[in-house]
Amino acid sequence: QVQFVESGGALVQPGGSLRLSCVASESISCIYVMGWYRQVPGKQRELVASVTRPGRPNYADSVGGRFTITRNNNKNSVYLQMSSLKPEDTAIYLCNSDPPTETDWGQGTQVTVSS
């Protein structure tokens, strides 16, 4: 069972930027696709970005052009650079494999976009 620890969330104004980090308790080299998800209370968890082991990214339409996902397999880490943030990006952000392993969810990191 891999444990993921997310960090970097904060309160930011609309139009601002944040960089989220996710560190795994063990190697992610064996996980072909890693993803960043977000959860809003009362709504279904959403996959916002994913990246393959070689580094090919994929994005949800809602964040394409604003978010950039990267991974560093040597550091067991995945990152999400977010820019031009909107109030609708407010959520708890979590990382996991894609598709996710239900037992591996971490606590996530809160991103709040508000003026």
C-alpha positions in Angstrom: 0.0 0.0 0.0 1.5 3.3 -1.1 0.9 6.4 1.0 0.7 9.8 -0.7 1.3 13.1 1.0 0.1 16.2 -0.7 1.2 19.8 0.1 1.2 23.3 -1.3 -2.4 24.2 -1.0 -3.3 27.7 0.1 -5.8 30.6 -0.1 -5.1 32.5 -3.3 -6.8 35.3 -5.2 -8.4 34.7 -8.6 -5.8 34.8 -11.3 -3.1 33.6 -8.9 -0.8 30.6 -9.1 0.1 27.6 -6.8 2.3 24.6 -7.1 1.2 21.4 -5.4 3.5 18.6 -4.5 2.7 14.9 -3.9 5.3 12.6 -2.3 4.8 8.8 -2.3 6.1 6.5 0.5 7.7 4.2 -2.1 8.7 4.2 -5.7 6.2 5.4 -8.3 8.3 4.1 -11.2 6.0 1.0 -11.2 2.9 3.2 -11.5 2.5 3.9 -15.2 0.0 6.8 -14.8 -0.2 9.2 -11.9 -3.0 11.6 -11.5 -4.1 14.7 -9.6 -7.7 14.7 -8.5 -9.9 17.2 -6.8 -12.8 16.8 -4.4 -15.6 19.3 -3.6 -18.1 18.3 -0.9 -21.2 17.0 -2.4 -19.6 16.4 -5.8 -18.0 13.5 -7.5 -14.2 13.4 -7.3 -12.7 14.7 -10.5 -9.5 13.7 -12.3 -7.9 17.0 -13.4 -4.6 15.9 -14.8 -2.6 12.7 -15.3 0.9 11.9 -16.5 2.5 8.7 -17.8 5.8 7.3 -16.6 7.7 8.8 -19.6 6.0 12.2 -18.9 3.1 12.5 -21.3 0.4 14.6 -19.7 -3.4 14.7 -20.1 -5.8 17.3 -18.7 -9.5 17.7 -18.0 -11.1 20.3 -20.3 -11.8 22.5 -17.2 -8.0 23.0 -16.5 -6.3 22.6 -19.9 -3.9 25.4 -20.6 -3.9 26.5 -17.0 -2.5 23.5 -15.1 0.8 21.6 -15.8 1.4 18.2 -14.3 4.9 16.7 -14.0 6.5 13.8 -12.2 10.0 13.0 -10.9 10.3 9.2 -10.6 13.6 9.5 -8.8 12.0 11.6 -6.0 8.8 9.6 -6.0 6.9 12.8 -6.6 4.3 14.4 -8.7 3.6 18.1 -9.1 0.8 20.3 -10.3 1.6 23.8 -11.3 -1.7 25.8 -11.4 -2.1 29.3 -12.9 -4.9 31.6 -13.7 -6.8 30.1 -10.8 -10.6 30.6 -10.7 -13.0 30.3 -7.8 -14.3 27.1 -9.3 -10.9 25.5 -8.8 -11.5 25.6 -5.0 -11.3 22.0 -3.8 -9.2 19.5 -1.9 -6.5 18.2 -4.3 -5.3 14.7 -4.0 -2.9 12.5 -5.9 -3.2 8.8 -6.7 -2.6 6.4 -9.6 -4.9 6.6 -12.6 -7.1 4.6 -12.2 -6.9 5.2 -8.4 -6.2 2.6 -5.8 -8.9 3.2 -3.2 -6.7 2.3 -0.2 -3.9 4.8 -1.2 -5.8 8.1 -0.8 -4.0 10.6 1.3 -5.5 13.6 3.2 -5.1 16.0 0.3 -4.3 19.7 0.3 -6.9 22.5 0.3 -6.9 25.0 -2.4 -9.2 28.0 -2.0 -9.5 30.6 -4.7 -11.2 33.7 -3.4 -10.8 37.5 -3.2 
